[in-house]
């Protein structure tokens, strides 16, 4: 049985509210610089590693559906009395990123954040969104790949200059900063208003919807955050490279991706590879992302971590979501929408093969739940409710936002999956985080290697063939007299799998419900002809002095388990 316990902690919210932080900078000496061309580039007549300055004022001349290449262009060479120096190109090797991370861990940590000009740092989130990359100048050759690369400009909270390299034919080519790649929209800014270096991040596009579309597949923007979308999905929750001491008493340490190497796909490949260098005060890392678009886009990830110092709690494969309120409405918000969340539950497939569903909450106090495990099979923050009428939000389209499912590769050993739920007054905060915490804590000078995949799914259908816990509704029950005790009624819906088949013999369906504290009363199992599956109701009554309880429920037909296990902590 999975051991589950919760902690209620009161910490300053500024330590734990999870906004997107910024990223950082490192340069590879000797690499060639490149820029987005306005048309097919002329043949290079200089050494491959020549430094080519980008054009700041070039006029866009391509049609809106075109992508452009990023090749070195010729430069004027002065007459020299002797043969000019020609530097050799830097050839890319994945081991180079690992060595960079290893060597960086031996150096004192330097804060990567840089002071931006007031015109950029003072931008609100809405104003920052006005700065758009000119899609006509996207990188990669459309004759060779359906992928395209666009960049994000520094500004607002994104104050870490990130170096972005292309790997073309094995050669590293740095993309130098160019204000001419951006449309500054209603901000009124231009490249003359500031001087800056490098970029804030990037995104990759791909024709997910149909062959003529150009949809966002993934973006890397802020700290070590990244997003991934599949076909028919809109931008929603985030994943990130690493979590360090998240929601701890000393405050969270936020790693950043300082540099990226993006390998240009060739010959119609449907997978693109991105390498990244991670850095923070106590840990560095070399990451490899193999990203494959599709109905369920997937990122296969390898990370090699190096520790400058010991870490109390390292979070592997962190997932970030937002939950303001759902159908259980345990907190009141004056809002026209019925539900506001980017994910509504944590699904776990533990090392014993058990499937657990934990509905999310926006608690009044910081809440941490731990699920002890050994060699987990998978976990994820999922958005199961796909009914637009439940949200009524035409802009954020919560009904289309993806859930993320993490599949470990290899054996992760002992540890626990940790769920952090942070009180939030608005939907602007990503207040939900889930990640794996190894039992063995990292030590100074130590290393760790981990591999896993992140899949952008819809509601998790296909992960298992059992009935799902689809809805959780809660009602407080007042005392009806001196001999009656107050309690709480739980109304759960289970649907899918083979459940409808067995509802024909409803008298042999039963719900196995347990609690660590208090009494379970008035259990009922009813076929649900409107929603499919069955509805389970039960009352929880606190018969002692307990302050909280852990609940579990699943459906059986005779002795056959038909559903995953619904679980929830409850404070009396």
CORTACOR-V692247 format. One record per residue. N is the residue number from 0. RES is the residue in three letters. SS is DSSP state (h for helix, s for strand, l for the rest). OMEGA is omega in degrees with one decimal (NA if undefined). D_CENTER is the distance of its C-alpha to the mean C-alpha in whole Angstrom. Layout:
# CORTACOR-V692247
[[N | RES | SS | OMEGA | D_CENTER] [N | RES | SS | OMEGA | D_CENTER]]
This chain:
# CORTACOR-V692247
[[0 | UNK | l | 178.2 | 29] [1 | UNK | l | 174.9 | 26] [2 | UNK | l | -175.4 | 26] [3 | UNK | s | 174.9 | 24] [4 | UNK | s | -177.4 | 25] [5 | UNK | s | 176.1 | 24] [6 | UNK | s | 173.0 | 24] [7 | UNK | s | -175.6 | 25] [8 | UNK | s | 175.0 | 24] [9 | UNK | l | 179.3 | 25] [10 | UNK | l | 174.4 | 24] [11 | UNK | l | -175.4 | 24] [12 | UNK | h | -179.9 | 21] [13 | UNK | h | 177.8 | 20] [14 | UNK | h | -169.6 | 19] [15 | UNK | h | 176.9 | 17] [16 | UNK | l | -165.3 | 15] [17 | UNK | s | 172.2 | 12] [18 | UNK | l | 177.3 | 12] [19 | UNK | l | 176.7 | 11] [20 | UNK | l | -174.2 | 13] [21 | UNK | l | -178.2 | 15] [22 | UNK | l | -168.1 | 15] [23 | UNK | l | -165.7 | 19] [24 | UNK | l | 163.3 | 22] [25 | UNK | l | -177.2 | 24] [26 | UNK | l | 173.9 | 26] [27 | UNK | l | -177.5 | 28] [28 | UNK | l | 173.8 | 31] [29 | UNK | l | -179.2 | 33] [30 | UNK | l | 179.8 | 31] [31 | UNK | s | 172.1 | 32] [32 | UNK | s | -178.2 | 30] [33 | UNK | s | 174.1 | 30] [34 | UNK | l | 179.9 | 29] [35 | UNK | l | -179.0 | 29] [36 | UNK | l | 178.2 | 32] [37 | UNK | l | 178.1 | 34] [38 | UNK | l | -179.9 | 35] [39 | UNK | l | -174.6 | 36] [40 | UNK | l | 173.8 | 37] [41 | UNK | l | 178.5 | 40] [42 | UNK | l | -179.2 | 41] [43 | UNK | l | 179.8 | 40] [44 | UNK | l | 179.6 | 43] [45 | UNK | l | 179.6 | 42] [46 | UNK | l | -176.1 | 40] [47 | UNK | l | -176.3 | 37] [48 | UNK | l | -179.4 | 35] [49 | UNK | l | 179.4 | 37] [50 | UNK | l | -177.7 | 35] [51 | UNK | l | -179.5 | 35] [52 | UNK | l | 178.9 | 34] [53 | UNK | l | 177.6 | 32] [54 | UNK | l | -177.8 | 34] [55 | UNK | l | -169.8 | 34] [56 | UNK | l | -178.6 | 36] [57 | UNK | l | 178.6 | 36] [58 | UNK | l | 176.2 | 36] [59 | UNK | l | -177.7 | 34] [60 | UNK | l | -175.6 | 36] [61 | UNK | l | 175.3 | 34] [62 | UNK | l | -173.4 | 33] [63 | UNK | l | -177.6 | 30] [64 | UNK | l | -174.7 | 29] [65 | UNK | l | 167.8 | 29] [66 | UNK | l | -175.6 | 27] [67 | UNK | l | 179.0 | 29] [68 | UNK | l | -179.1 | 29] [69 | UNK | l | -178.4 | 29] [70 | UNK | l | 174.1 | 32] [71 | UNK | l | 179.3 | 34] [72 | UNK | l | -177.0 | 37] [73 | UNK | l | 175.0 | 41] [74 | UNK | l | 177.5 | 42] [75 | UNK | l | 179.9 | 45] [76 | UNK | l | 178.6 | 47] [77 | UNK | l | 175.9 | 50] [78 | UNK | l | -178.3 | 53] [79 | UNK | l | -179.3 | 53] [80 | UNK | l | -178.9 | 56] [81 | UNK | l | 178.5 | 54] [82 | UNK | l | -176.8 | 52] [83 | UNK | l | 174.2 | 48] [84 | UNK | l | 176.3 | 46] [85 | UNK | l | 179.8 | 43] [86 | UNK | l | -179.0 | 40] [87 | UNK | l | 177.9 | 38] [88 | UNK | l | 174.6 | 35] [89 | UNK | l | 179.8 | 32] [90 | UNK | s | -174.1 | 31] [91 | UNK | l | 173.5 | 27] [92 | UNK | l | 179.4 | 27] [93 | UNK | h | 178.5 | 24] [94 | UNK | h | 178.6 | 26] [95 | UNK | h | 179.9 | 26] [96 | UNK | h | 178.0 | 22] [97 | UNK | h | 178.9 | 23] [98 | UNK | h | 175.6 | 26] [99 | UNK | h | 179.7 | 25] [100 | UNK | h | -180.0 | 22] [101 | UNK | h | -179.7 | 25] [102 | UNK | h | 179.2 | 28] [103 | UNK | h | 179.7 | 25] [104 | UNK | l | 179.1 | 25] [105 | UNK | l | -178.1 | 29] [106 | UNK | l | 174.5 | 29] [107 | UNK | l | -179.3 | 29] [108 | UNK | l | 175.3 | 25] [109 | UNK | l | -179.6 | 26] [110 | UNK | l | -175.4 | 24] [111 | UNK | l | -176.8 | 22] [112 | UNK | l | -179.6 | 22] [113 | UNK | l | 179.6 | 25] [114 | UNK | l | 176.5 | 27] [115 | UNK | l | 174.2 | 26] [116 | UNK | l | -177.9 | 29] [117 | UNK | h | -179.4 | 30] [118 | UNK | h | 177.9 | 29] [119 | UNK | h | -176.7 | 26] [120 | UNK | h | -177.6 | 25] [121 | UNK | l | -179.5 | 26] [122 | UNK | l | 171.6 | 24] [123 | UNK | l | 178.2 | 23] [124 | UNK | h | 179.5 | 19] [125 | UNK | h | 179.2 | 21] [126 | UNK | h | 179.7 | 24] [127 | UNK | h | -179.7 | 21] [128 | UNK | l | 177.8 | 20] [129 | UNK | l | 179.7 | 23] [130 | UNK | l | -174.1 | 23] [131 | UNK | s | 172.9 | 22] [132 | UNK | s | 178.3 | 22] [133 | UNK | l | -172.6 | 25] [134 | UNK | h | 178.2 | 24] [135 | UNK | h | -175.1 | 28] [136 | UNK | h | 178.2 | 27] [137 | UNK | l | -177.7 | 24] [138 | UNK | s | 179.0 | 24] [139 | UNK | l | -177.1 | 25] [140 | UNK | l | -177.5 | 28] [141 | UNK | l | 177.5 | 28] [142 | UNK | l | -175.0 | 31] [143 | UNK | l | -175.7 | 29] [144 | UNK | l | 174.1 | 25] [145 | UNK | l | 177.3 | 24] [146 | UNK | l | 169.7 | 21] [147 | UNK | s | -174.0 | 21] [148 | UNK | s | 174.5 | 19] [149 | UNK | s | -173.7 | 19] [150 | UNK | s | 175.2 | 19] [151 | UNK | s | -179.1 | 18] [152 | UNK | l | 173.0 | 20] [153 | UNK | l | 177.3 | 21] [154 | UNK | s | -179.4 | 21] [155 | UNK | l | -179.5 | 20] [156 | UNK | l | -175.2 | 18] [157 | UNK | s | -172.0 | 17] [158 | UNK | l | 177.7 | 20] [159 | UNK | l | 178.3 | 19] [160 | UNK | l | -175.9 | 21] [161 | UNK | s | 176.4 | 19] [162 | UNK | s | -179.2 | 21] [163 | UNK | s | -179.5 | 20] [164 | UNK | s | 165.8 | 22] [165 | UNK | s | 172.1 | 23] [166 | UNK | s | -176.6 | 25] [167 | UNK | s | -177.7 | 28] [168 | UNK | l | 176.8 | 30] [169 | UNK | l | -175.7 | 29] [170 | UNK | s | 177.6 | 30] [171 | UNK | s | 178.7 | 27] [172 | UNK | s | -178.5 | 28] [173 | UNK | s | 174.0 | 26] [174 | UNK | s | -179.0 | 25] [175 | UNK | l | 179.5 | 27] [176 | UNK | l | 175.2 | 27] [177 | UNK | l | 176.2 | 28] [178 | UNK | h | -179.1 | 28] [179 | UNK | h | 178.1 | 30] [180 | UNK | h | -170.9 | 27] [181 | UNK | s | 168.9 | 26] [182 | UNK | s | -174.5 | 27] [183 | UNK | l | 170.4 | 27] [184 | UNK | h | -175.4 | 28] [185 | UNK | h | 178.8 | 29] [186 | UNK | h | -177.8 | 29] [187 | UNK | l | -178.8 | 32] [188 | UNK | l | 172.0 | 31] [189 | UNK | l | 179.4 | 32] [190 | UNK | h | 179.7 | 32] [191 | UNK | h | -175.6 | 35] [192 | UNK | h | -173.8 | 33] [193 | UNK | l | 169.7 | 31] [194 | UNK | l | -177.2 | 31] [195 | UNK | l | 178.4 | 28] [196 | UNK | l | 171.7 | 26] [197 | UNK | l | -169.8 | 23] [198 | UNK | s | 177.9 | 20] [199 | UNK | l | -178.3 | 17] [200 | UNK | s | -178.0 | 15] [201 | UNK | s | 170.5 | 15] [202 | UNK | s | 176.2 | 14] [203 | UNK | s | 177.6 | 15] [204 | UNK | s | -177.2 | 17] [205 | UNK | s | 178.8 | 19] [206 | UNK | l | -178.2 | 21] [207 | UNK | l | -174.1 | 19] [208 | UNK | l | 177.3 | 21] [209 | UNK | l | -172.1 | 25] [210 | UNK | l | -178.3 | 26] [211 | UNK | l | -173.7 | 27] [212 | UNK | l | 177.7 | 24] [213 | UNK | l | -171.1 | 21] [214 | UNK | s | 175.1 | 18] [215 | UNK | s | 177.9 | 14] [216 | UNK | s | -178.5 | 13] [217 | UNK | s | 172.0 | 10] [218 | UNK | s | 173.6 | 10] [219 | UNK | s | -174.8 | 10] [220 | UNK | s | 176.5 | 11] [221 | UNK | l | 177.5 | 11] [222 | UNK | l | 176.2 | 11] [223 | UNK | l | -178.6 | 9] [224 | UNK | s | 170.4 | 6] [225 | UNK | s | 178.6 | 5] [226 | UNK | s | -178.7 | 5] [227 | UNK | s | 178.9 | 7] [228 | UNK | l | 172.4 | 10] [229 | UNK | l | -177.9 | 13] [230 | UNK | l | 177.9 | 17] [231 | UNK | l | -179.5 | 18] [232 | UNK | l | 176.4 | 14] [233 | UNK | s | -177.8 | 13] [234 | UNK | l | -177.9 | 10] [235 | UNK | l | -175.2 | 9] [236 | UNK | l | -175.8 | 6] [237 | UNK | s | 165.3 | 2] [238 | UNK | s | 174.2 | 2] [239 | UNK | s | -174.2 | 5] [240 | UNK | l | -172.5 | 8] [241 | UNK | s | 172.6 | 10] [242 | UNK | s | -178.0 | 12] [243 | UNK | s | 178.5 | 15] [244 | UNK | l | 179.5 | 18] [245 | UNK | l | 178.9 | 15] [246 | UNK | l | 177.0 | 18] [247 | UNK | l | -177.1 | 20] [248 | UNK | l | -179.9 | 24] [249 | UNK | l | -179.3 | 24] [250 | UNK | l | -176.4 | 21] [251 | UNK | l | 170.8 | 17] [252 | UNK | s | -171.2 | 17] [253 | UNK | l | 176.6 | 14] [254 | UNK | l | 177.3 | 14] [255 | UNK | s | 167.7 | 14] [256 | UNK | s | -175.5 | 14] [257 | UNK | s | -175.2 | 18] [258 | UNK | s | 178.2 | 18] [259 | UNK | s | 170.3 | 17] [260 | UNK | s | -175.9 | 20] [261 | UNK | s | -175.8 | 19] [262 | UNK | s | -179.3 | 21] [263 | UNK | l | -179.8 | 23] [264 | UNK | l | 179.3 | 23] [265 | UNK | l | 169.6 | 27] [266 | UNK | l | 174.7 | 29] [267 | UNK | l | 179.4 | 27] [268 | UNK | l | 178.6 | 24] [269 | UNK | l | 175.4 | 21] [270 | UNK | s | 176.7 | 19] [271 | UNK | s | -176.0 | 18] [272 | UNK | s | 178.4 | 17] [273 | UNK | s | 173.4 | 16] [274 | UNK | s | -176.5 | 17] [275 | UNK | s | 175.3 | 15] [276 | UNK | s | -178.5 | 17] [277 | UNK | s | -179.6 | 16] [278 | UNK | s | 169.9 | 18] [279 | UNK | l | -173.0 | 19] [280 | UNK | l | -174.1 | 22] [281 | UNK | l | -176.9 | 22] [282 | UNK | s | 170.1 | 20] [283 | UNK | s | -178.2 | 19] [284 | UNK | s | 172.6 | 18] [285 | UNK | s | -175.6 | 18] [286 | UNK | s | 171.6 | 15] [287 | UNK | s | 177.5 | 15] [288 | UNK | s | 171.5 | 13] [289 | UNK | s | -169.1 | 15] [290 | UNK | s | -178.6 | 14] [291 | UNK | s | -179.8 | 16] [292 | UNK | l | 177.0 | 16] [293 | UNK | l | 175.3 | 17] [294 | UNK | l | 171.5 | 17] [295 | UNK | l | 179.8 | 15] [296 | UNK | l | -174.2 | 13] [297 | UNK | s | 172.9 | 12] [298 | UNK | s | 173.5 | 11] [299 | UNK | s | -166.9 | 13] [300 | UNK | s | 170.6 | 13] [301 | UNK | s | 179.8 | 15] [302 | UNK | s | 174.9 | 16] [303 | UNK | s | -172.8 | 19] [304 | UNK | s | 178.2 | 19] [305 | UNK | s | -171.4 | 22] [306 | UNK | s | 173.7 | 23] [307 | UNK | l | -175.9 | 25] [308 | UNK | l | 179.3 | 26] [309 | UNK | l | 178.2 | 25] [310 | UNK | l | -178.4 | 22] [311 | UNK | l | -177.9 | 23] [312 | UNK | l | 177.4 | 19] [313 | UNK | s | -178.9 | 17] [314 | UNK | s | -177.9 | 13] [315 | UNK | s | 178.0 | 12] [316 | UNK | s | -178.0 | 9] [317 | UNK | s | 175.8 | 7] [318 | UNK | s | -179.0 | 5] [319 | UNK | s | 175.1 | 6] [320 | UNK | s | 176.7 | 8] [321 | UNK | l | 175.1 | 11] [322 | UNK | s | 176.9 | 15] [323 | UNK | s | 172.8 | 18] [324 | UNK | s | 178.8 | 20] [325 | UNK | l | -174.8 | 21] [326 | UNK | l | -179.6 | 24] [327 | UNK | l | 173.6 | 25] [328 | UNK | l | 178.0 | 25] [329 | UNK | l | 172.3 | 26] [330 | UNK | l | -175.8 | 26] [331 | UNK | l | 172.5 | 28] [332 | UNK | l | 179.1 | 26] [333 | UNK | l | -170.3 | 28] [334 | UNK | l | -179.8 | 26] [335 | UNK | l | -177.2 | 28] [336 | UNK | l | -178.2 | 25] [337 | UNK | l | 178.9 | 25] [338 | UNK | l | 177.6 | 21] [339 | UNK | s | 177.8 | 18] [340 | UNK | s | 175.6 | 15] [341 | UNK | l | 171.6 | 11] [342 | UNK | l | -176.5 | 12] [343 | UNK | l | 177.5 | 15] [344 | UNK | s | 174.6 | 15] [345 | UNK | s | 175.6 | 14] [346 | UNK | s | -178.7 | 16] [347 | UNK | s | 167.6 | 17] [348 | UNK | s | -171.2 | 19] [349 | UNK | l | -173.9 | 21] [350 | UNK | l | 177.2 | 23] [351 | UNK | l | 177.4 | 26] [352 | UNK | l | -179.9 | 25] [353 | UNK | l | 176.6 | 25] [354 | UNK | s | -178.8 | 22] [355 | UNK | s | 174.0 | 21] [356 | UNK | s | -179.4 | 20] [357 | UNK | s | 176.8 | 19] [358 | UNK | s | -179.5 | 19] [359 | UNK | l | -178.9 | 17] [360 | UNK | l | 170.7 | 19] [361 | UNK | l | -170.2 | 19] [362 | UNK | l | 177.0 | 22] [363 | UNK | l | 176.1 | 24] [364 | UNK | l | 177.5 | 24] [365 | UNK | s | -177.2 | 21] [366 | UNK | s | 178.8 | 20] [367 | UNK | s | 179.2 | 19] [368 | UNK | s | -178.3 | 20] [369 | UNK | s | 179.6 | 20] [370 | UNK | s | -177.3 | 20] [371 | UNK | s | -174.1 | 23] [372 | UNK | s | 172.5 | 22] [373 | UNK | s | -178.5 | 24] [374 | UNK | l | 179.8 | 22] [375 | UNK | l | 179.3 | 19] [376 | UNK | l | 178.2 | 19] [377 | UNK | s | 174.1 | 15] [378 | UNK | s | 179.6 | 13] [379 | UNK | s | 170.3 | 10] [380 | UNK | s | -172.9 | 10] [381 | UNK | s | 173.9 | 12] [382 | UNK | l | -174.3 | 13] [383 | UNK | l | -176.8 | 17] [384 | UNK | l | -176.6 | 19] [385 | UNK | l | -178.7 | 20] [386 | UNK | l | -178.6 | 23] [387 | UNK | h | -177.4 | 23] [388 | UNK | h | 179.2 | 26] [389 | UNK | h | -177.7 | 24] [390 | UNK | h | -177.9 | 22] [391 | UNK | l | 179.1 | 24] [392 | UNK | l | -177.2 | 22] [393 | UNK | l | -177.1 | 22] [394 | UNK | l | -175.6 | 20] [395 | UNK | l | 175.7 | 17] [396 | UNK | l | 178.8 | 17] [397 | UNK | h | -179.8 | 15] [398 | UNK | h | -179.5 | 17] [399 | UNK | h | -175.8 | 16] [400 | UNK | s | -175.0 | 12] [401 | UNK | l | 162.6 | 10] [402 | UNK | s | 179.3 | 9] [403 | UNK | s | 179.0 | 7] [404 | UNK | s | -179.2 | 10] [405 | UNK | s | 176.2 | 11] [406 | UNK | s | 177.4 | 14] [407 | UNK | s | 173.9 | 16] [408 | UNK | s | -173.2 | 18] [409 | UNK | l | -178.2 | 21] [410 | UNK | l | -178.4 | 22] [411 | UNK | l | 176.8 | 20] [412 | UNK | l | -177.0 | 23] [413 | UNK | s | 178.3 | 24] [414 | UNK | s | 176.8 | 21] [415 | UNK | s | 169.7 | 19] [416 | UNK | s | -176.9 | 16] [417 | UNK | s | 175.8 | 16] [418 | UNK | s | 178.6 | 14] [419 | UNK | s | 178.0 | 15] [420 | UNK | s | -170.7 | 16] [421 | UNK | l | 177.7 | 17] [422 | UNK | l | -178.6 | 20] [423 | UNK | l | 179.1 | 19] [424 | UNK | l | -176.3 | 21] [425 | UNK | l | -178.4 | 19] [426 | UNK | l | -179.7 | 16] [427 | UNK | l | -177.6 | 15] [428 | UNK | l | 171.1 | 14] [429 | UNK | s | -168.3 | 10] [430 | UNK | l | 179.5 | 13] [431 | UNK | s | 177.2 | 11] [432 | UNK | s | 175.1 | 10] [433 | UNK | s | -177.1 | 10] [434 | UNK | s | 177.6 | 11] [435 | UNK | s | 177.3 | 14] [436 | UNK | s | 178.2 | 17] [437 | UNK | s | 178.1 | 20] [438 | UNK | l | 179.6 | 23] [439 | UNK | l | -177.3 | 24] [440 | UNK | l | 178.3 | 24] [441 | UNK | l | 179.1 | 23] [442 | UNK | l | 178.9 | 26] [443 | UNK | l | -179.0 | 28] [444 | UNK | l | -178.0 | 28] [445 | UNK | l | 177.9 | 26] [446 | UNK | s | 176.1 | 24] [447 | UNK | s | 174.6 | 21] [448 | UNK | s | -177.6 | 20] [449 | UNK | s | 178.7 | 17] [450 | UNK | s | -179.7 | 16] [451 | UNK | s | 173.9 | 14] [452 | UNK | s | 172.6 | 12] [453 | UNK | s | -179.1 | 9] [454 | UNK | s | 176.0 | 10] [455 | UNK | s | -177.5 | 10] [456 | UNK | s | 177.3 | 12] [457 | UNK | l | -177.1 | 14] [458 | UNK | l | -178.8 | 16] [459 | UNK | l | 177.0 | 16] [460 | UNK | l | -178.2 | 20] [461 | UNK | l | 178.0 | 21] [462 | UNK | l | 174.9 | 19] [463 | UNK | l | -176.6 | 22] [464 | UNK | l | -177.6 | 26] [465 | UNK | l | 174.1 | 26] [466 | UNK | s | -179.9 | 27] [467 | UNK | s | 168.7 | 23] [468 | UNK | s | -169.4 | 24] [469 | UNK | s | -176.3 | 23] [470 | UNK | s | 174.9 | 24] [471 | UNK | s | 177.4 | 25] [472 | UNK | s | -170.9 | 28] [473 | UNK | s | 178.4 | 29] [474 | UNK | s | 174.7 | 33] [475 | UNK | s | 179.2 | 35] [476 | UNK | s | 179.8 | 38] [477 | UNK | l | 175.9 | 41] [478 | UNK | l | -179.2 | 44] [479 | UNK | l | -179.7 | 47] [480 | UNK | l | -175.9 | 50] [481 | UNK | l | -176.5 | 51] [482 | UNK | l | -177.4 | 50] [483 | UNK | l | -180.0 | 47] [484 | UNK | l | 175.5 | 44] [485 | UNK | l | -179.1 | 41] [486 | UNK | s | 179.7 | 38] [487 | UNK | s | 177.3 | 34] [488 | UNK | s | 177.7 | 34] [489 | UNK | s | 178.8 | 31] [490 | UNK | s | -175.0 | 31] [491 | UNK | s | 172.9 | 28] [492 | UNK | s | 174.0 | 28] [493 | UNK | s | -179.4 | 28] [494 | UNK | s | 176.9 | 28] [495 | UNK | l | -177.8 | 27] [496 | UNK | l | 179.6 | 28] [497 | UNK | l | -171.0 | 32] [498 | UNK | h | -179.2 | 32] [499 | UNK | h | 178.5 | 34] [500 | UNK | h | -175.3 | 37] [501 | UNK | h | 178.8 | 38] [502 | UNK | h | 175.8 | 38] [503 | UNK | h | 176.7 | 42] [504 | UNK | h | -170.4 | 43] [505 | UNK | h | -177.4 | 41] [506 | UNK | h | 179.2 | 44] [507 | UNK | h | 171.6 | 42] [508 | UNK | s | 176.5 | 39] [509 | UNK | s | 178.1 | 38] [510 | UNK | s | 174.1 | 35] [511 | UNK | s | -175.6 | 34] [512 | UNK | s | -179.7 | 33] [513 | UNK | s | 178.4 | 33] [514 | UNK | s | 178.7 | 33] [515 | UNK | l | 178.5 | 33] [516 | UNK | l | 178.3 | 35] [517 | UNK | l | -178.1 | 37] [518 | UNK | s | 172.6 | 39] [519 | UNK | s | -177.8 | 37] [520 | UNK | s | 170.6 | 40] [521 | UNK | s | 179.3 | 41] [522 | UNK | s | 177.5 | 38] [523 | UNK | s | 175.3 | 38] [524 | UNK | s | -175.1 | 37] [525 | UNK | s | 171.0 | 38] [526 | UNK | s | -177.4 | 37] [527 | UNK | l | -177.0 | 35] [528 | UNK | l | -178.0 | 37] [529 | UNK | l | -176.2 | 34] [530 | UNK | l | -174.0 | 31] [531 | UNK | l | 178.4 | 32] [532 | UNK | l | -177.8 | 32] [533 | UNK | s | 173.2 | 33] [534 | UNK | s | 178.7 | 33] [535 | UNK | s | 174.3 | 33] [536 | UNK | s | 174.4 | 34] [537 | UNK | s | 178.8 | 35] [538 | UNK | s | 175.1 | 36] [539 | UNK | s | -179.2 | 35] [540 | UNK | s | 177.6 | 38] [541 | UNK | l | -176.3 | 38] [542 | UNK | l | -178.7 | 42] [543 | UNK | l | -178.3 | 41] [544 | UNK | l | -177.9 | 40] [545 | UNK | l | 178.6 | 36] [546 | UNK | l | -179.3 | 34] [547 | UNK | s | -179.8 | 31] [548 | UNK | s | 174.4 | 30] [549 | UNK | s | -174.7 | 28] [550 | UNK | s | 176.0 | 28] [551 | UNK | s | 177.7 | 28] [552 | UNK | s | 172.9 | 29] [553 | UNK | s | -173.4 | 30] [554 | UNK | s | 176.2 | 32] [555 | UNK | s | 165.4 | 35] [556 | UNK | s | -168.5 | 38] [557 | UNK | l | 179.9 | 40] [558 | UNK | l | -178.1 | 39] [559 | UNK | s | 178.5 | 36] [560 | UNK | s | -175.7 | 32] [561 | UNK | l | -172.5 | 31] [562 | UNK | s | 167.0 | 28] [563 | UNK | l | -178.0 | 25] [564 | UNK | s | 173.3 | 25] [565 | UNK | s | 179.5 | 24] [566 | UNK | s | -178.6 | 24] [567 | UNK | s | 170.2 | 24] [568 | UNK | s | -178.1 | 25] [569 | UNK | s | 176.2 | 28] [570 | UNK | s | -179.0 | 29] [571 | UNK | l | NA | 33]]
